Amino acid sequence: MTDRLRALFIDHLSIPRGKYLPGSKIGDNDTRFARATFGVHYDRDLLLDAPFAKVREGMPDMELRWRGDDIRASWEPDTKIVLGDLYDTDGMALPLCPRGALKRAIADWGRHGLTPKVGIELEAYAFQGDENGRLRPYDAPGGVVYGTGPFADPMRFNDVIWRKAGEMGFQLDMITAEYDSPQFEYTLTFDDALKAVDDIVLFRLMAREVALDHGIILTFLPKPIADVGGSGMHINFSFTDAAGQNALAAGPLGGPDHLNDLSRGCLAGLVHHHKALAGLLAPTATSYLRLQPGSLSGYWQNWGGDHRAVTTRVSCEGGAKARLEHRMADASANPYTATAAVLQAARLGFEGKLALPAIETGDGFDWTDAKHGVAPNLRQAMKDLQADRVLAEAVGEELVAHQVFMKEREYRKTRDMEPNALLDFYVWFV
C-alpha cells in the first residue's frame, strides 16, 4: 500500500478526529469536516443548541489546514500523520479550535519577547477485559511506585510504546510505574510550547492504540478506579528570552528563595485564577473525584517549593532548568486548551502585577494554609469559569462559552451514574 495521510484535530472533548486521505494530500493541504462536530457529546448525542457549532444553521463545513513540514511518520504502517488548525468557511480561524487557543497564548507571550517552553507529564491506568467482557485493572500485582520491568508491566506493552516513540522522534524523558498499580507515568522532554503539545497529543493517541493492540485499554481518565489515586497531566513551563536564556531563572539556584518578577507574576496569576482554571483543566465528572483535599492533585489555591501537595510547584532547579509546574490538570482536558489556559493565567498575573500570596507551609494532609480549593463538581466549576471574564477573554470567549454549555450538559448526563456506568461513558475516548 502506498503512503496515506491521517489528518487530525483534537476536539472539545479531547477526542482525536480526522480522516485517512490519499498520498496526494501529503504536503501543504486541507480537508473539510462538519462544524457540527463541536455539538457532539461522548454518548454521540448531537446538541442542537451548542454555541458556535451551527447545528441549527445547516451544519456548514469547517476546514482543517496543515503544513507539509508538520507531517511525520506514524506508528501505523504506510501512514503519515499530521495535526492541523481549523478555519470557518470565510477562511477565518475557528474560535472553537483548541490548537488556535494555544497559538494565541504563545503570541501573547511573544509580545513580551518571550517564547513559552512546555513539558507535560501524563499519568494513565491500564485495564483489560475479563471473561465476561467487563474491564478490570491490568494484572500487575508486582507493580510498585517507580517500578520497571516485567513485574510492573508483565505484557511489556510499554516497551513497544517506548520503541514507537523513538521511531516517531518523540523525546521521552521517562516511563515508570506510578504509586497505584496498574498506573504508569509518561514524560516528554521540554520543547517549544506548540511542538510540545503536538507531541503529547500524538504520543497519547499512539500509546492508547499500541496498548489496544496488546488487549490493554490505557486510559488517561482522572479517576477510573474509585478507591485508588487519580491521574494528572502536570504542565511544566518556562520561557526563553531573545538571547535564548531561561527567563524564569534568577541565577544558578532555583526554588522559592530565588524568584524573579516574571516567576512571581506567573505564580500570582495562577493562584488568582485558580477556581476558573478548573473548568478548562479538569473538565469531566471524574475530575472532581480526583480533585480532593489531601490528594496531591492541585485542589488547593496555593503555591510552594519542592512540595507535591501544592497546585503550582516551583522547581528547586535553577539556571536553564528553572520552571514552574502546574499540577491541577488531568488528561481528560484537551492539552491545547489546558496549556493555553495555564499560560494565559500566568500572563495575566505578570501583566497585572498581581500580588503573590504567601507560600504554602502546610503538609497538605493534616493541614494547609490555603483556605479555598476548586469546585466540588463539574457544574460548579463551569460557573466559576463563566464568572472569570478576564480569563475567558484571554483564552477565547467563544471557546469558553462553548465549554460551559457542553460541560453543563455533561454534568446532567453523568450525575446519577454508578461507577461502572461512569467508566463506560468515558473510557473509550479518554
Buried (B, 14 or more C-beta within 10 A) or exposed (E): EEBBBBBBBBBBBBBBBBBEBEBEBBEEBEBEBBBBBBBBBBEEEEBEEBBBBBBEEEBEBBBBBBEEEBBBEBBBEEBBBBBBBBBBEEEEBBBBBBBBBBBBBBEBBEEBEBBBBBBBBBBBBBBBEEEEEEBEBBEBEBBEEEBEEEBBBBBEBBBBBBEBBEEBEBBBEEBBBBBBBBBBBBBBEBBBBBEBBBBBBBBBBBBBBBBEEBEBBBBBBBBBBEEBBBBBBBBBBBBBBEEEEBBBBBEEEBBBEBBEEBBBBBBBBBBBBBBBBBBBBBBBBBBBBBBBEEBBBBBBBBBBBBBEBBBBBBBBBBBBBBBBBBBBBBBBBBBBBBBBBBBBBBBBBBBEEBEBBEBBEBEBEEEBBBEEBBBEBBBBBBBBBBEBEBBBEBBBEBBBBBBBBBBBBBBEBBEEEEBEEBBBBBBEBB
